[in-house]
Amino acid sequence: MSDPHVLLVRLAGPLQSWGLKGRFNRRDTHRRPTKSGVIGLCAAALGLDREESLGELADVRFGVRADRPGTPVRDYHTVGGGTYPLRPRDLVVDHQRAAKATAAIEESRTPGPFGREELKGWYGSPKYVAADPVSGVLVSGEVRRHSLITERWYLSDAAFLVGLEYPDAAFLARIAHALEHPRRLLWLGRKACPPSGDLALRVVPGTLMQAFETNALLPDAAFSRKGHVVPVTGAQPSAWIESHRPLPGVGSLPDQPVRFGADGGEYSLRSEVRHRVTITPHARGWDIIL
């Protein structure tokens, strides 16, 4: 149990988004998967509640190899504003304006069913939604009547090989099984980014660097012949491997999960080192669903 083992996880899909410091109006993405995002993915697969202790999950050593770094893309959003039908669920966000709106309809003519009446300028985007302390109904602390402009960043057509290093191979095997039979829906960072194909690939003995050197690049559909995937070796992709201790001159990332929670969770700093990985000529290939 003391010898290290590595669970190799494939993270690929049309879009990925691994935010580090984004807020509502600007959602950033890191150029590669974050440890907090991947641990959250594993926790969802295992069925852990948000407030539940991460246990051994928080202790795994994290590494990621950028087999296909992808292309950053910006998605422009507007939220709220305009003319919308008045629906019953809209009434909970602004009681006073809803009362005025329905009164205006009754005075003008016999109102039709909810969803048929359009109220220009009434609908807005709710902010600071919380439960009323008396009734328990969700109400908005602020409703803006104008559109909110937001931008969200994604990685397009990227593929990463993530490694989770831990001495207990059985624990890694349990995570691998959960990733292929998840108890909750899985996302590549955000809910707009579902994964494609296989996630959990294999558990191998050795360290993260050894695993990255002895396993071929993740294939693309172009490398498939008659259903068999051709190994891709000889490349030198970049990999980022977590350091057990802070190193001088090496930056830290605020993505070591301490706990997840509805309030955003708690994270600490961790260090990682970038390496240029030389994949060995006899690297093990892949036979996976893309």
C-alpha positions, 0 to 999 in steps of 0.5 A, spaced: 500 500 500 505 504 500 507 504 493 504 510 489 499 508 484 496 513 479 489 513 476 489 516 469 483 520 467 481 523 460 478 529 460 475 531 453 469 534 450 467 540 445 467 545 451 471 545 458 471 551 463 475 551 469 474 557 473 479 560 478 477 567 480 471 568 475 464 572 478 458 573 475 459 578 470 466 575 467 467 567 468 474 565 467 477 559 465 484 556 467 488 553 461 488 546 464 483 543 469 484 545 476 485 540 482 478 543 485 474 542 479 477 535 478 476 533 485 469 536 485 468 531 479 470 525 483 466 527 489 460 528 484 461 521 481 462 518 488 455 521 490 458 525 496 454 531 499 456 538 498 457 539 506 460 532 506 468 531 508 472 530 502 477 525 506 482 521 502 480 525 496 483 531 498 490 528 499 491 525 492 497 528 488 494 531 482 497 532 475 495 534 468 498 533 461 496 537 456 495 532 450 491 537 446 491 544 449 484 547 446 483 554 444 480 559 448 473 562 446 469 567 449 461 567 449 457 573 450 451 573 454 446 578 456 441 576 462 434 579 463 431 585 460 426 586 454 419 584 454 417 577 457 410 574 458 408 574 466 409 567 469 407 565 476 414 563 477 416 570 476 411 573 481 416 571 487 422 575 485 419 582 486 412 582 490 411 589 489 412 590 482 408 584 481 402 586 484 402 593 480 403 589 474 397 585 475 393 590 478 394 594 471 392 588 467 385 588 471 384 595 470 385 595 462 381 589 460 379 582 462 386 578 463 388 572 460 391 566 463 398 567 466 403 567 460 399 570 455 400 577 458 406 581 456 409 587 460 414 591 457 420 593 462 417 589 468 421 582 467 428 583 470 434 579 472 433 577 480 439 578 484 441 576 491 435 571 491 434 568 498 428 565 502 424 570 506 425 569 514 417 568 515 414 565 509 420 561 506 418 564 499 424 565 495 425 573 494 430 577 490 433 583 494 434 587 488 431 586 481 435 590 475 430 592 469 436 592 464 440 587 461 446 585 464 452 583 460 456 577 461 462 574 458 464 567 459 470 563 457 471 556 455 476 551 452 474 549 445 476 542 443 481 540 448 483 533 451 487 532 458 490 526 461 489 527 468 493 523 474 491 522 481 497 519 485 495 515 491 498 509 495 492 505 495 490 502 489 483 500 491 481 507 493 483 509 486 479 503 483 473 505 487 474 512 484 475 510 477 468 505 477 464 511 480 467 516 474 464 510 469 458 509 473 456 516 477 451 517 482 450 525 479 451 528 473 458 530 471 461 536 468 468 539 465 468 545 470 461 548 468 454 545 467 455 547 460 460 542 459 459 535 459 464 530 458 465 525 452 467 518 451 471 514 457 473 518 463 477 513 467 482 509 463 486 505 468 490 505 474 497 504 473 503 503 478 508 508 479 509 516 480 505 521 476 511 523 471 512 515 470 505 515 468 505 521 463 511 518 460 509 511 459 502 512 456 501 515 449 498 521 447 490 521 447 487 520 440 483 524 436 478 521 432 483 522 426 487 516 429 482 511 429 483 505 424 477 500 423 475 501 431 482 500 433 486 506 436 493 508 434 498 509 439 501 516 439 508 517 441 514 521 440 511 527 442 513 532 448 507 535 451 507 539 457 505 537 464 503 540 471 505 536 477 503 538 484 509 539 489 509 536 496 512 543 498 512 550 496 518 551 491 522 558 491 520 562 484 514 557 483 507 560 483 501 557 487 494 556 485 488 557 490 485 550 488 486 545 493 479 544 496 478 544 503 471 543 503 465 544 498 459 547 500 453 552 498 457 558 500 462 557 495 467 552 499 474 553 502 480 552 498 488 553 500 494 554 496 498 549 493 504 549 488 505 545 482 511 544 477 511 544 469 515 539 466 516 537 458 514 530 458 518 525 453 513 520 451 517 513 451 517 509 444 514 503 447 508 507 451 502 504 452 496 506 447 489 506 448 483 503 446 477 507 448 471 510 446 472 517 444 
